[in-house]
Amino acid sequence: MYALIEFAGKQFKVEEGSSIKVPYVDSSVGSKVVFDKILYMDDGKNKKVGTPTVEGVKVDAEIVSHGKERKIVVFKFKRRKGYQKKNTHRQEYSILKVGKVGKLRKATSKSSDEGSKSVKSTSSSKVSSDKKVKPATKKPATKKPATKKPAAKKPAAKKPAAKKPAAKKPAAKKETKE
């Protein structure tokens, strides 16, 4: 029996009793985690493909440990500009031990539906037992005439007159020696 789950934007194949390495889960070691987004379920006899998820199925897991990945160097540079930035970082992860892969109990979902129905029925009975309230009469909406303000026209910016090039002086005459 195995399932494909989606967790933190990634997909994992899980089986009962297997361990998976997932992005960091902000809970203490030993706490329980429940996965509701089951994309595919195979129980040996039946195969269920979700659209997009399989309804009524969950996967239980327990956090075994936390840790950090090996260091990754992030080096940025722009060629021929003298720009270089070096940065490093270590991604955190959690290791989960998969417990039970199975279906949700249908009895719990029915009892929650019945509870919500009873709340609805009591709220409707309260409304009927109150004093008779006249329906609010709506006044016709008065339309205000649209007042348009004329847009202030700005005169176009005048371009400065192009300067005329200064007149060239006549070239000096060269004297020739004879």
HELIX and SHEET records of a PDB file:
HELIX    1   1 LYS A  106  SER A  129  1                                  24    
SHEET    1   A 4 LYS A  10  GLU A  15  0                                        
SHEET    2   A 4 TYR A   2  PHE A   7 -1                                        
SHEET    3   A 4 ILE A  38  ASP A  42 -1                                        
SHEET    4   A 4 LYS A  47  VAL A  49 -1                                        
SHEET    1   B 4 SER A  19  PRO A  23  0                                        
SHEET    2   B 4 GLU A  92  LYS A 103 -1                                        
SHEET    3   B 4 VAL A  57  LYS A  68 -1                                        
SHEET    4   B 4 LYS A  32  PHE A  35 -1                                        
SHEET    1   C 2 ILE A  72  LYS A  78  0                                        
SHEET    2   C 2 TYR A  83  HIS A  89 -1                                        
END                                                                             
